[in-house]
Amino acid sequence: MTIFHKDRIIIFTRYPHPGNTKTRLIPVIGKGGAASIHRKMALKTVSTCQHYSSNSRVTIEIHYEGCEEQLMNQWLGSSFPYKKQAGGNLGNRMAHAFNDAFQKGSQRVIIIGTDCPELLTDHLQSAFESLNDNLLVLGPAFDGGFYLIGLRKNIHQRNISALLKNIEWGSSSVLNTTVNNARSLDISFNLLPSLHDVDRPEDISFWERTQKRISVVIPLLNEAENIDATLSQVNNGTNVEVITVDGGSTDGTVEKVRDHGVTVYETTKNRSIQMNKGFLHATGDIILFLHADTLLPADYDVLVRTCLEDPHIICGAFSLRINSQHKGLRIIEKTTHFRAKYLQMPYGDQVLFMHSHIFRQSGGFPEIPLMEDFELVRRLKRMGKIKIVQVPAITSGRRWEESGIWRTTLINQIVIILYYLGVSPDILYKMYHSV
């Protein structure tokens, strides 16, 4: 059951069908490219609102068009109340949304679109604070529109409709007309800082500018079977560089990687050494360590950047899904979720990511033959909070299937216990690979 709070954020968006969204971008980047930007900006907006709501009592509601609710649930998840947008122009749809929210008991309501990648939780906070002293708050966009509009319940219902009437939506006069309407209706208002919307080809640079560079480091060792799929998924990200470090592959892995146009560095066979060497070649603000047999989730780049916008988050990781139909592995996934979320101990197959300076401050991976991710996470826990993004990375189930699920799990737990007891990682490595 959805709990409705006094404050509400309503997100206006449409389903990202190629050809039906961001149409003004299509001549430059095509239908698929325009839909991709819309999809990523929508996910960023939703994630920003979720981060805000984690520290505030606020309801997030999504008003959509272009599909049925089932598709929205599949796209953005089932944790939101969804509502189809009302008919008419944008002003009619927003007026209907405001009135509906106030009828449900909301006191302060903000409506935002998904076109403004510069929107931060600070802007949301400022908007709600503005409504303590004003009936209206607007977030001006540099193109003459607005990226945010908020109202307090005290405003009369007929004034909501009048405020949003006679506006030429999509034009450069939207903000000025709205402000003039407010003045004529004697509605007190406040303006937030101006931000950029992404609607036209010349706006694409504003989207790209907000995307901190992510350096993806992939250690390699005989991964010819998996590497094509892994790299294809990585390359779906925006402003991402890929760094691979091989530890002596003999199965054609290196050749496959080079076919993707990715540089391969070489070093000794040791995953921690390989990942540390990859970091030395990284130029990104964010470093992400990816096992070669693991698939990142769709739009991983947006999820990573949004997660790390929270200054309290030192490191992030994804939840885990094992690519196997074996029912026993569903139990492993649940125990992994518990360990990662409640004990703050994700492992490397959950894809560790953090700001590059944090990795540098941590000292990097200890160059030991086993337990390097375990030890790094222990260090990071002492530095701050570790966030688990509730979207799964998909890792290969071959290790469990080849060696047996419960046998593999038992060995893993024994190795962890012995490591806690001070047994040398060199001894544990020999034991791990001999049983």
Stockholm file with secondary structure:
# STOCKHOLM 1.0

chainA/1-435         MTIFHKDRIIIFTRYPHPGNTKTRLIPVIGKGGAASIHRKMALKTVSTCQHYSSNSRVTIEIHYEGCEEQLMNQWLGSSFPYKKQAGGNLGNRMAHAFNDAFQKGSQRVIIIGTDCPELLTDHLQSAFESLNDNLLVLGPAFDGGFYLIGLRKNIHQRNISALLKNIEWGSSSVLNTTVNNARSLDISFNLLPSLHDVDRPEDISFWERTQKRISVVIPLLNEAENIDATLSQVNNGTNVEVITVDGGSTDGTVEKVRDHGVTVYETTKNRSIQMNKGFLHATGDIILFLHADTLLPADYDVLVRTCLEDPHIICGAFSLRINSQHKGLRIIEKTTHFRAKYLQMPYGDQVLFMHSHIFRQSGGFPEIPLMEDFELVRRLKRMGKIKIVQVPAITSGRRWEESGIWRTTLINQIVIILYYLGVSPDILYKMYHSV
#=GR chainA/1-435 SS CCCCCSEEEEEEEECCCTTSSSGGGHHHHHHHHHHHHHHHHHHHHHHHHHHHHTSSCEEEEEEEESSCHHHHHHHHCSSSCEEECCSSSHHHHHHHHHHHHHHTTCSEEEEECSCCTTCCHHHHHHHHHHTTTCSEEEEEBTTSSEEEEEEETTSCHHHHHHHTSSCCTTSTTHHHHHHHHHHHTTCCEEECCCBCCCCSGGGHHHHHHTCCCEEEEEEESSCTTTHHHHHHHHTTSSSEEEEEEESCCCSSHHHHHHHTTCCEEECCSCHHHHHHHHHHTCCCSEEEECCTTEECCTTHHHHHHHHTTSTTEEEEEEEEEEECCCTHHHHHHHHHHHHHHHSCCCCGGGCEEEEHHHHHHHTCSCCCSSCHHHHHHHHHHTTSEEEEEEEEEEEECHHHHHHCHHHHHHHHHHHHHHHHTTCCHHHHHHHHTTC
#=GC SS_cons         CCCCCSEEEEEEEECCCTTSSSGGGHHHHHHHHHHHHHHHHHHHHHHHHHHHHTSSCEEEEEEEESSCHHHHHHHHCSSSCEEECCSSSHHHHHHHHHHHHHHTTCSEEEEECSCCTTCCHHHHHHHHHHTTTCSEEEEEBTTSSEEEEEEETTSCHHHHHHHTSSCCTTSTTHHHHHHHHHHHTTCCEEECCCBCCCCSGGGHHHHHHTCCCEEEEEEESSCTTTHHHHHHHHTTSSSEEEEEEESCCCSSHHHHHHHTTCCEEECCSCHHHHHHHHHHTCCCSEEEECCTTEECCTTHHHHHHHHTTSTTEEEEEEEEEEECCCTHHHHHHHHHHHHHHHSCCCCGGGCEEEEHHHHHHHTCSCCCSSCHHHHHHHHHHTTSEEEEEEEEEEEECHHHHHHCHHHHHHHHHHHHHHHHTTCCHHHHHHHHTTC
//
